[in-house]
Amino acid sequence: MIPLLAALPLLAAFILMLLDVLKVKRTVIKGVFLLGALLPVPVVLLNGLGSEIVGGWAREAGIEVALTRTNLPFIAGELVLFIFVALYSLYYFDFRNKKTPKVLALLLLLHTGLMGAFIARDFFNFYIYSEIASVSAFALVAFSDEKGSKRAAFRYLIMSLLASYLFVFAVGIIYMETGYLNVDLVRESAGPSRELNTALALAFTSLLLKAGIFPLHSWLPDAHSSAPTPVSAVLSGAVVKAPAYGMILLLSALPSGETFRAAVMGVAVASIFFGIAGALFQQNAKRFLAYSTVSQMGYVLLGVGSLNFLGAAYYAMAHSIFKGGLFLAVGSLGRESRKLGEFGYRNAPVMAVSVLTLSLAIGGIGPFVGAYGKELLYESLSGPWKLAVPLGSIGTLTSFAKLNHHLRRGEAPGMPAAWKLSSLGLALAALLTGVYLGARVNPRDVLYLSSALPLFALLKWLGVLGRSPGVGPREIGRDVNILTAVFVMMTIAMILLQGV
């Protein structure tokens, strides 16, 4: 039954497009869309942990899918997020527009790709499903009517394709060296070799680009901020998690050196603090959240690099919930303007509670789910690496103090009840999931908050937060060339470090 996780949303997307061609009532189309979002849930609930070979083939020749302790948090986070995004989308997209059913079908294809990638236990099918999700994401960004969305989608497309080509090339090397694509069989067959070292470095760096990790992040703020609000929520909340899961598959199957993993952790820490700094300087609310994703993915990478796959998985789940909720809430409040200070939640108590709750969750304050994920990461780290978690939490809370400072002074436009319900639902999910997992209020939380608020006040007094980097139109070819050059240099560096 595990393959149904990907098959059911795909079937719903096909039926939805068929109904659109037949000019069926929009109520039926909405129902099929919601059904496609919800159907994977009972599949997960009815299946315990375990694996399955599609078609009953031998593992060497078949396609293996599985539910494991590592991929289940990824799946749970995506499902919780997508259900609320689906509800939000029904009241966001205009059904008088003929494009809307196509957008809903693309969202279901995105859902399909993510589910398929998360259950995959071989590199090739992980690649195939990741590409389904990526192609759907490009199209959904391009569907936006916001200025610059087509450029952002094209830049996203070009860089993602470059990463995909190198990833599948690396998969070919793995197959040539081991004779297998299945993760478990590759692990049993892989021995020390320059070819596998090169394949690991190529594939891993490709996934760093797809995940929007600094310094390979520059496509992410434009793509995530210019997409329609529900699409932004899925992109930041779930799509960047598929590459992170791919990194876990790679490091669980192929031997990696300590120098290589230390470099990965160094990149993770750099991404955490670069993303925080980038967010602090943003005046566009959605770009603020996009830079926050660059930072938050650093935490996931920190877990991957330290081989704490469970910690990385749970933090990925936590980020899916609270970042998706933040995009839905802030996107709803800033429907008429994205500039901080021109909108807020002063007259919208439900949205105020949602944003404040989600801000505490992303800052790692207990008993929210972010605290549980950060605690798992913190326990597995040693030496100076441990400092990244508390210092990152203080930085994140400082940046979200800026967001809430602006939001508490402005007023919200009218909005559908479904938008409020979606934002509040994800805020409650962040709380209830944390309580269920055992997250508690920690004395460190008081230290984090008492450090972050004065730091925000100091930065505000110094006038630092009023500055904003230029985000005007740039020559797209130049941007792509620069990021490609950075990608090539980082790939070479990773190859050399893995060979040490």
C-alpha positions in Angstrom: 0.0 0.0 0.0 3.0 2.4 0.4 3.1 3.3 -3.3 -0.4 4.7 -2.9 1.1 7.7 -1.1 2.3 8.9 -4.5 -0.3 7.2 -6.7 -3.5 8.7 -5.2 -2.6 12.4 -5.6 -1.4 11.6 -9.1 -4.8 10.0 -9.9 -6.6 12.9 -8.4 -4.7 15.3 -10.6 -5.6 13.3 -13.7 -9.3 13.2 -12.7 -9.3 16.9 -11.9 -8.0 17.8 -15.4 -10.5 15.5 -17.0 -13.3 17.1 -15.1 -12.1 20.5 -16.1 -12.1 19.5 -19.8 -15.7 18.1 -19.3 -16.7 21.5 -17.8 -17.9 19.9 -14.6 -19.1 22.2 -11.7 -16.4 23.8 -9.8 -17.7 22.2 -6.5 -16.8 18.8 -7.8 -13.3 20.0 -8.9 -12.8 21.4 -5.4 -13.9 18.1 -3.9 -11.5 16.1 -6.0 -8.6 18.5 -5.1 -9.3 18.2 -1.4 -9.6 14.4 -1.7 -6.2 14.2 -3.5 -4.7 16.2 -0.6 -6.2 14.0 2.1 -6.0 10.5 0.7 -2.4 9.8 1.6 -3.2 10.3 5.3 -5.0 7.0 5.8 -2.3 5.2 3.8 0.3 6.4 6.3 -2.0 5.6 9.3 -2.8 2.1 8.0 0.8 1.2 7.3 3.4 0.5 9.9 7.1 1.0 9.5 8.4 -1.3 6.8 9.4 -1.6 3.1 7.7 -3.0 0.0 9.0 -4.0 -3.4 6.6 -2.7 -6.1 5.3 -5.6 -8.2 6.9 -8.3 -5.9 10.2 -8.3 -7.7 13.5 -9.1 -6.0 15.2 -6.1 -4.4 18.0 -6.2 -6.9 15.7 -5.6 -9.8 12.6 -4.0 -8.2 11.6 -0.5 -6.9 11.7 -0.4 -3.2 9.6 2.0 -1.2 9.5 2.3 2.6 8.2 4.0 5.7 11.0 4.4 8.2 11.7 6.3 11.3 13.7 8.8 9.2 11.3 9.5 6.4 8.1 9.5 8.4 8.7 13.0 9.9 9.3 14.3 6.4 6.0 12.8 5.2 4.1 13.9 8.3 5.3 17.5 7.9 4.4 17.6 4.2 0.9 16.1 4.8 0.0 18.5 7.6 1.2 21.5 5.6 -0.4 20.4 2.3 -3.8 19.8 3.8 -4.0 23.4 5.2 -2.5 24.8 1.9 -5.2 22.9 0.0 -7.9 24.5 2.1 -6.3 27.9 1.8 -6.0 27.5 -2.0 -9.7 26.9 -2.6 -10.3 30.5 -1.3 -7.2 32.0 -2.8 -7.4 31.1 -6.5 -10.3 32.6 -8.6 -12.3 29.8 -10.1 -13.6 32.3 -12.8 -10.0 32.1 -14.1 -9.6 29.2 -16.5 -6.1 28.6 -15.2 -7.2 27.7 -11.7 -8.0 24.0 -12.3 -4.5 23.7 -13.9 -2.9 25.3 -10.8 -4.7 22.9 -8.5 -3.6 19.9 -10.7 0.0 21.2 -10.5 -0.3 21.4 -6.7 -1.4 17.8 -6.7 1.5 16.8 -8.9 3.8 18.6 -6.5 2.2 16.6 -3.7 2.8 13.4 -5.7 6.5 14.2 -6.4 7.2 15.0 -2.7 5.5 11.8 -1.5 7.3 9.7 -4.1 10.7 11.2 -3.2 10.2 10.7 0.5 9.3 7.0 0.2 11.9 6.2 -2.3 14.7 3.8 -1.3 16.7 4.0 -4.5 18.5 6.9 -6.0 16.9 6.8 -9.5 13.3 6.9 -8.3 14.2 9.6 -5.8 15.5 11.6 -8.7 12.4 11.0 -10.9 9.9 12.0 -8.2 12.1 15.0 -7.2 11.9 16.2 -10.8 8.1 15.8 -10.8 8.0 18.1 -7.8 10.5 20.5 -9.3 8.9 20.9 -12.7 5.5 21.5 -10.9 7.2 24.1 -8.7 8.7 26.0 -11.8 5.2 26.2 -13.4 3.5 27.3 -10.2 5.9 30.1 -9.7 5.5 31.2 -13.3 1.7 31.2 -12.9 2.0 34.1 -10.5 0.9 37.5 -11.7 3.4 39.2 -9.4 6.1 41.3 -11.1 9.3 39.4 -11.6 7.7 35.9 -11.2 8.6 34.8 -14.7 12.2 35.7 -14.3 12.3 34.0 -10.9 10.8 30.9 -12.3 13.3 30.8 -15.2 16.2 31.3 -12.9 14.9 28.5 -10.6 14.4 26.3 -13.7 17.9 26.8 -15.1 19.7 26.2 -11.8 17.6 23.3 -10.8 18.2 21.6 -14.2 21.9 22.1 -13.8 21.8 20.4 -10.4 19.6 17.6 -11.8 22.0 16.8 -14.6 24.9 16.5 -12.3 22.9 14.5 -9.8 21.8 11.9 -12.3 25.4 11.8 -13.7 26.6 11.0 -10.1 23.9 8.3 -9.8 25.3 6.8 -13.0 28.7 6.6 -11.4 27.3 4.9 -8.3 25.6 2.3 -10.5 28.7 1.7 -12.5 30.8 1.2 -9.3 28.4 -0.8 -7.2 26.0 -2.4 -9.7 23.0 -1.1 -7.7 20.7 1.9 -7.3 19.0 0.6 -4.1 20.2 2.5 -1.1 20.7 -0.6 1.1 22.4 -2.6 -1.6 24.7 0.3 -2.5 25.7 0.5 1.2 26.6 -3.2 1.2 28.6 -2.9 -2.0 30.3 0.5 -1.7 33.9 0.5 -0.7 36.5 3.3 -0.7 37.1 4.6 -4.2 37.9 7.9 -6.0 34.9 7.3 -8.2 32.4 7.0 -5.4 34.0 9.9 -3.6 33.5 12.0 -6.7 29.9 10.8 -7.1 29.1 11.7 -3.5 30.5 15.2 -3.8 28.7 15.8 -7.1 25.4 14.5 -5.9 25.6 16.2 -2.5 26.5 19.6 -3.9 23.7 19.3 -6.5 21.2 18.8 -3.6 22.7 21.8 -1.7 21.7 23.9 -4.7 18.2 22.5 -4.9 17.7 23.0 -1.1 18.7 26.7 -1.4 21.7 26.4 1.1 24.1 29.3 1.2 26.1 30.1 -0.9 23.9 28.4 -3.5 20.8 30.1 -2.4 20.4 33.1 -4.6 17.6 31.7 -6.7 15.5 31.0 -3.6 14.4 34.4 -2.3 13.1 35.5 -5.7 11.2 32.2 -6.4 9.7 31.8 -3.0 8.7 35.4 -2.6 7.2 36.0 -6.0 5.0 32.8 -6.0 1.3 32.8 -5.0 1.0 32.7 -1.2 -0.1 29.0 -1.0 2.7 28.0 -3.4 5.3 29.9 -1.4 4.2 28.0 1.7 4.7 24.6 0.0 8.0 25.7 -1.7 9.6 26.9 1.6 7.8 24.4 3.8 8.2 21.2 1.8 9.9 21.3 -1.6 13.3 22.2 -0.2 13.0 19.2 2.1 13.2 16.7 -0.7 16.9 17.5 -1.4 17.6 17.2 2.3 16.1 13.7 2.3 18.3 12.9 -0.7 21.3 14.0 1.3 20.3 11.5 4.0 20.1 8.8 1.5 23.5 9.6 0.1 25.3 9.7 3.4 23.6 6.6 4.7 24.7 4.6 1.6 28.2 6.0 0.7 31.3 6.3 2.8 32.1 9.9 3.7 35.2 11.3 5.3 35.3 13.4 8.5 36.8 16.4 6.6 33.9 16.3 4.1 31.3 16.1 6.9 33.0 18.9 8.8 32.8 21.1 5.6 29.1 20.3 5.3 28.6 21.4 8.9 30.5 24.5 8.2 28.3 25.3 5.3 25.3 24.6 7.5 26.4 27.1 10.1 27.2 29.7 7.5 23.7 29.2 6.0 22.1 29.6 9.4 23.6 33.0 10.1 23.6 34.3 6.6 19.9 33.7 6.3 19.3 35.5 9.6 21.3 38.5 8.4 19.5 38.5 5.1 16.1 38.4 6.8 17.0 41.3 9.1 17.7 43.6 6.2 14.5 42.8 4.2 11.6 45.2 4.0 9.5 42.8 1.8 7.7 40.4 4.1 7.8 37.4 1.8 11.5 37.9 1.0 12.0 38.1 4.8 10.5 34.6 5.2 12.4 33.3 2.1 15.7 34.3 3.7 14.6 32.7 6.9 14.2 29.5 5.0 17.9 29.7 3.9 18.7 30.0 7.6 16.4 27.2 8.7 17.7 24.7 6.1 21.1 25.2 7.7 19.7 23.5 10.8 18.5 20.5 8.7 21.9 20.4 7.0 23.6 20.5 10.5 21.8 17.3 11.4 22.7 15.7 8.1 26.4 16.6 8.4 26.6 15.3 11.9 24.9 12.0 10.8 22.0 12.8 13.1 19.4 11.9 10.5 16.6 11.6 12.9 17.3 15.1 14.3 17.4 16.5 10.7 14.1 14.7 9.9 12.3 16.1 12.9 13.5 19.6 12.4 12.5 19.3 8.7 9.0 18.4 9.9 8.9 21.2 12.3 10.0 23.7 9.7 7.3 22.4 7.3 4.7 23.3 9.8 5.8 26.6 11.1 7.2 28.1 7.9 4.2 27.1 5.9 2.0 28.7 8.6 4.0 31.9 8.5 3.8 32.2 4.7 0.0 31.7 4.8 -0.5 34.2 7.7 1.9 36.9 6.4 0.7 36.4 2.8 -2.9 36.9 3.9 -2.1 40.0 5.9 0.0 41.5 3.1 -2.2 40.8 0.3 -2.4 44.5 -0.8 1.3 45.3 0.0 4.3 43.3 0.9 6.3 46.1 2.5 6.7 45.8 6.2 5.0 48.6 8.1 2.1 48.9 5.6 0.0 46.1 7.0 -0.3 44.2 10.2 -2.5 42.2 12.6 -3.7 44.9 15.0 -7.3 44.4 14.1 -7.0 40.6 13.4 -6.5 38.7 16.7 -6.6 35.3 15.2 -3.8 36.2 12.8 -1.9 37.9 15.6 -2.1 34.7 17.7 -1.0 32.6 14.7 2.0 34.7 13.8 3.2 35.1 17.4 2.8 31.4 18.0 4.6 30.5 14.8 7.4 33.0 15.5 8.1 31.4 18.9 8.0 27.9 17.2 10.6 28.9 14.6 12.7 30.5 17.3 12.9 27.1 19.1 10.9 28.1 22.2 9.1 25.3 24.1 6.7 23.6 24.1 6.5 24.1 20.3 7.7 21.6 17.8 10.8 23.6 16.8 12.1 23.2 20.3 11.9 19.4 20.0 13.8 19.5 16.7 16.5 21.8 18.0 17.0 19.8 21.1 17.6 16.6 19.0 20.1 18.5 16.9 21.8 20.0 20.0 22.3 16.7 21.8 24.2 15.2 18.9 26.7 18.1 18.4 30.0 18.4 20.2 32.5 21.2 20.8 31.9 24.6 19.1 29.3 23.2 16.8 26.8 23.2 19.8 26.9 27.0 19.9 25.2 27.2 16.5 21.9 26.1 17.9 21.5 28.6 20.8 23.1 31.5 18.9 21.0 30.7 15.8 17.9 30.7 18.0 18.7 34.1 19.4 19.3 35.4 15.9 16.1 33.9 14.6 14.1 35.4 17.5 15.7 38.8 16.8 14.6 38.7 13.2 11.1 37.7 14.1 11.0 40.4 16.7 11.4 42.8 13.7 8.6 41.1 11.8 6.2 41.3 14.8 7.2 44.9 15.6 6.0 45.9 12.2 2.9 43.7 12.2 1.6 44.9 15.5 1.3 48.5 14.3 -0.6 47.9 11.0 -4.0 46.7 10.2 -5.1 43.7 8.2 -7.5 43.7 5.2 -10.6 41.6 5.2 -9.9 37.9 4.4 -11.9 34.7 4.1 -12.3 32.6 7.3 -10.5 29.7 5.6 -7.3 31.8 5.5 -7.5 32.4 9.2 -8.3 28.8 9.9 -5.3 27.6 7.8 -2.9 29.8 9.6 -4.3 29.1 13.0 -4.4 25.3 12.2 -0.7 25.2 11.5 0.0 27.3 14.6 -1.9 24.8 16.7 -0.2 21.9 14.9 3.2 23.5 15.9 2.0 23.5 19.5 0.3 20.1 19.7 3.0 18.3 17.8 5.6 19.7 20.2 3.6 18.7 23.2 3.0 15.2 21.8 6.7 14.7 21.1 7.6 15.9 24.6 8.9 19.4 24.0 8.8 21.5 27.2 9.5 25.0 28.3 13.2 25.2 29.0 15.1 27.7 31.2 17.2 28.4 28.1 14.0 29.9 26.4 14.0 32.8 28.8 17.7 33.4 28.0 16.9 33.3 24.2 14.1 35.8 24.5 15.8 38.1 27.0 18.8 38.2 24.6 16.9 38.6 21.3 14.6 41.5 22.3 17.3 43.8 23.5 19.4 42.9 20.5 16.5 43.8 18.2 16.1 47.1 20.1 19.8 47.9 19.7 19.8 47.2 16.0 16.7 49.3 15.6 18.2 52.2 17.5 21.4 52.0 15.4 19.2 52.2 12.3 20.6 49.0 10.9 17.2 47.4 10.3 15.9 50.3 8.1 18.5 49.5 5.4 17.5 47.3 2.6 19.6 45.8 -0.2 18.6 46.5 -3.7 16.3 43.9 -5.2 15.5 45.6 -8.5 15.6 43.9 -11.9 18.9 42.2 -12.7 20.3 40.8 -15.9 19.3 37.2 -15.6 22.1 35.8 -17.7 24.6 37.4 -15.4 22.9 36.0 -12.3 22.8 32.5 -13.7 26.5 32.7 -14.7 27.6 33.9 -11.3 25.6 31.2 -9.4 26.9 28.6 -11.9 30.5 29.7 -11.2 29.9 29.5 -7.4 28.3 26.0 -7.9 31.2 24.8 -9.9 33.8 26.0 -7.4 31.9 24.5 -4.5 31.6 21.2 -6.3 35.3 21.1 -6.9 36.0 21.9 -3.3 33.6 19.2 -2.1 35.3 16.6 -4.4 38.7 17.6 -3.0 37.5 17.5 0.6 35.9 14.1 0.1 39.1 12.7 -1.2 41.1 13.8 1.8 
